[in-house]
Amino acid sequence: MATIIYGKNPVAAAVEAGHVKVLYIAARLKEDRFAKEIASSVSNVKYQSDAQIEQLAKTNNTQGYAAEVEDYASYSLTDLIAAGKGKKFPLLVMLDGIEDPHNLGAILRSADAFGVDGIIVKSRGEAPLNATVAKVSTGAIEFVKIAEVTNLNQAIDTLKKAGYWIVSTDGYSTVDYGDIDYKCPICVVIGSEGFGISKLVLKNSDFVVRIPMYGHVNSLNASNAAAILLAGIDYKRRH
């Protein structure tokens, strides 16, 4: 099957990754330098009206670009572990019940920015990889490996055997995320927007940490929490 994605950056990233089957560009952009550049890398390019592209993408937020891409590649947990081999400090992210595609897209963007080796999701109950995720990720969906697993706790057991330490987030923890030594293989677990991380995953974690908050709001959006943790891990590993 194929997926329709839209937006200048997501489409450009898909072209760069060699993932585009058909590229759609607004006719008004035919002589645009950027449009010419990405069109030169795709064999099947169609110039259409903005209305046609918006109808195809089912949104008026296309910026004049859409593309038909193959369904996104599926990786195994073994693939993600292999991706981290040879790195000084491998880093994975595990998602426990992220159902909002906007959150997933934003997490992918942060994962790409901070060099995450891959993301682990459940095969059921997670946001699907779709056009909204691609748009919010600004193209990071093309470059971050995602592995689907049937059971997060079994995946945790596999990761521990491979030398990973599991760090989960929970607002009730008394451990500041900044107090952990991240200079080792790490898998960070991010919980769902409404229910957080499941009890068994928390029990099987090596560390359960919290992000200290000083304002009136007592929780963070899942993608914001992921960005803060990944930035914190990157900082601590470099200092």
C-alpha positions in Angstrom: 0.0 0.0 0.0 1.0 3.6 -0.4 0.7 6.6 1.9 0.1 10.3 0.9 2.2 12.8 2.8 2.3 16.5 2.4 4.2 19.7 3.2 7.5 21.1 1.9 9.9 19.6 4.5 8.3 16.1 4.9 8.1 15.7 1.1 11.7 16.9 0.6 12.9 14.4 3.3 11.0 11.6 1.6 12.7 12.5 -1.7 16.1 12.6 0.0 15.4 9.1 1.4 14.4 7.8 -2.0 11.0 6.9 -0.7 8.8 8.8 -3.2 6.8 6.9 -5.8 4.9 10.0 -7.2 5.7 13.6 -6.4 2.9 16.2 -6.7 3.9 19.9 -7.0 1.6 22.9 -7.4 1.8 24.2 -11.0 2.5 27.7 -9.7 5.8 26.3 -8.3 7.0 24.7 -11.5 9.8 27.3 -11.9 10.6 27.5 -8.2 14.3 26.6 -7.6 13.5 24.3 -4.6 10.7 22.6 -6.6 13.0 22.0 -9.5 15.7 20.6 -7.2 13.5 18.0 -5.6 11.7 17.2 -8.9 15.1 16.3 -10.5 15.4 13.4 -8.1 12.0 11.8 -8.8 11.1 10.0 -12.0 7.3 10.5 -11.7 6.4 14.2 -11.1 2.9 15.6 -11.6 2.2 19.4 -11.6 -1.4 20.1 -10.4 -3.5 22.9 -9.1 -3.4 23.7 -5.3 -7.0 22.5 -5.1 -6.1 19.1 -6.6 -3.2 18.6 -4.2 -5.3 19.7 -1.2 -7.9 17.2 -2.3 -5.3 14.4 -2.6 -3.8 15.2 0.8 -7.2 16.0 2.4 -5.8 19.2 3.9 -5.2 22.8 2.9 -1.9 22.8 4.6 0.2 21.3 1.8 2.4 24.3 0.9 2.0 23.1 -2.6 3.7 19.7 -2.1 2.5 16.2 -1.7 3.9 12.8 -2.4 2.8 9.2 -2.7 5.3 7.1 -0.7 5.6 3.4 0.1 4.5 2.3 3.6 7.3 3.0 6.1 9.8 0.3 6.7 9.4 -1.9 9.7 12.4 -2.8 11.9 12.9 -5.4 14.5 14.2 -4.9 18.0 17.4 -6.7 17.0 17.8 -4.1 14.2 17.7 -1.3 16.7 20.2 -3.0 19.0 22.5 -3.5 16.1 22.2 0.1 15.1 23.6 1.1 18.4 26.6 -1.2 18.3 29.9 0.5 17.8 28.5 3.7 19.3 30.0 4.9 22.6 26.6 5.4 24.2 23.6 3.8 22.4 20.2 5.4 23.0 16.7 4.1 22.3 13.3 5.4 23.1 10.3 3.2 24.1 6.8 4.5 23.8 4.0 3.1 26.0 0.6 4.0 24.6 1.3 7.2 22.6 -2.0 7.5 20.7 -1.8 11.1 19.4 -0.1 11.3 16.0 1.1 14.9 16.8 2.9 13.7 19.9 4.5 10.8 17.9 5.6 13.2 15.1 7.2 15.6 17.6 8.9 12.7 19.4 10.4 11.5 16.1 11.7 15.0 15.4 13.4 15.1 18.8 14.7 11.6 18.3 16.3 12.6 15.0 17.8 15.8 16.5 19.5 14.0 19.4 20.7 10.9 17.5 18.4 8.3 18.9 19.2 4.9 17.4 15.5 3.9 17.2 12.1 4.0 18.7 10.2 1.0 20.1 6.4 0.9 20.0 3.7 -1.6 20.7 2.2 -3.3 17.7 -1.3 -2.3 19.0 -2.6 0.8 20.7 0.0 3.3 19.3 -0.5 6.1 16.8 0.0 4.9 13.2 2.7 6.2 10.9 0.6 8.5 8.7 0.7 11.8 7.0 0.1 13.8 10.2 3.0 12.1 11.9 5.2 12.8 8.8 4.1 16.5 8.7 4.7 17.1 12.5 8.1 15.3 12.4 9.2 17.6 9.5 10.6 14.6 7.7 12.3 12.8 10.6 10.0 9.9 10.0 12.2 9.0 7.0 15.3 8.6 9.1 14.4 7.3 12.6 14.0 3.5 12.8 10.8 2.3 14.4 10.4 -1.3 15.7 7.0 -2.7 16.6 6.9 -5.3 19.4 4.1 -7.3 20.8 5.1 -7.0 24.4 7.1 -4.1 25.9 8.2 -6.1 29.0 9.6 -8.8 26.8 11.4 -6.1 24.8 12.8 -4.7 28.1 14.2 -8.1 29.0 15.9 -8.4 25.6 17.4 -4.9 26.0 18.7 -5.7 29.5 20.4 -8.8 28.2 22.0 -6.6 25.5 23.4 -4.3 28.2 20.8 -1.5 28.2 19.6 0.3 31.3 15.9 1.2 31.3 14.9 4.7 32.4 11.2 5.4 32.8 9.5 8.7 33.6 6.8 9.2 36.2 5.7 12.4 37.9 5.5 10.6 41.3 9.1 9.6 41.3 11.5 11.3 43.9 14.5 10.9 41.5 15.4 13.9 39.4 16.2 12.9 35.8 19.4 15.0 36.1 20.8 12.8 38.8 21.2 9.7 36.6 24.5 8.7 34.9 23.6 8.2 31.2 27.0 7.2 30.0 26.0 3.7 29.1 23.4 2.1 26.7 20.1 3.7 27.7 16.4 3.1 26.7 14.1 5.9 27.8 10.5 5.0 28.2 7.8 7.7 27.6 4.2 7.0 28.7 0.9 7.8 27.3 -0.7 11.2 27.4 -3.5 10.1 29.8 -2.3 7.1 31.8 1.5 7.3 31.9 3.6 4.2 31.9 2.1 0.8 32.8 2.8 -0.5 36.2 4.7 -3.6 35.0 7.0 -1.5 32.8 7.7 0.8 35.7 8.5 -2.2 37.9 10.9 -3.6 35.2 12.7 -0.3 34.8 16.2 0.2 36.3 15.4 3.9 37.1 12.1 5.8 37.4 12.7 9.6 37.2 10.8 12.8 37.2 11.2 16.1 35.5 11.1 18.8 38.2 8.4 21.4 37.6 8.0 24.7 39.4 4.9 26.2 37.9 1.2 25.7 38.4 0.8 22.9 35.7 1.7 19.5 37.1 2.3 17.6 33.9 4.0 17.9 30.5 2.9 16.8 27.1 4.5 13.5 26.2 6.5 14.9 23.3 7.7 17.8 25.5 8.9 15.4 28.2 10.7 13.3 25.6 12.5 16.4 24.2 13.6 17.5 27.7 14.9 14.1 28.6 16.7 13.6 25.3 18.3 17.0 25.6 19.3 16.3 29.2 20.8 13.0 28.3 22.8 14.5 25.4 24.1 17.3 27.7 25.1 14.9 30.5 26.9 12.6 28.1 29.0 15.5 26.7 30.0 16.9 30.1 
